[in-house]
């Protein structure tokens, strides 16, 4: 099963919740996952910046094979750019476009 998590909220508590949800999915022996991706847009950007309090959790999930993607459109109106992201985060032209593409490819959509 391929799964895509959508994260668009700037609430730090929800940053913890989404990383915990991803880890819980990976730890669930009753669910066989092939690919797990998290697409961030809007306020979700703060999860993926290098100085994020959740950086260690993101890097641990990356080590477990989770792919993190950040919407390029979200950079508009902020002082954040690609160089400010945690290493390994992919930048996609549009978060919603990436979500649509992945769902079309058969990914299960989850929004904690």
Steps between C-alpha positions, in 0.01 A plus 500: 500500500621850416393778735517879479458718807388861441624757751397863467466630854746730681401380850815347661284246684372379164857471370563252781173324428572448130852367559361267768226384262756419231713307752192316627414392147853369444490317834162335435583139414148450360555753221746429221632824353711535188540876478409768754513868405413816688406804292514834684349825386383821664578490874645150465815669374610560860528123555766471230727800565850421629437666838172313557459353850389182318818476292623187677163329452500591130856375452419174682200448271719576197740230617200265508426580136234771531516760224426862593384745235452874538279718281702765316197735488509525879833684487325805348447761766746341742869544563549123470659339196619158391836548673318537834347152489618185676739311273324253277167681481384510138337816366201455270339772289161471673403311813143447390619393156736245656220370722273460198775327302576255780134421556459438128797261528314303769635650822267498800444858622522573873460838667549469877 
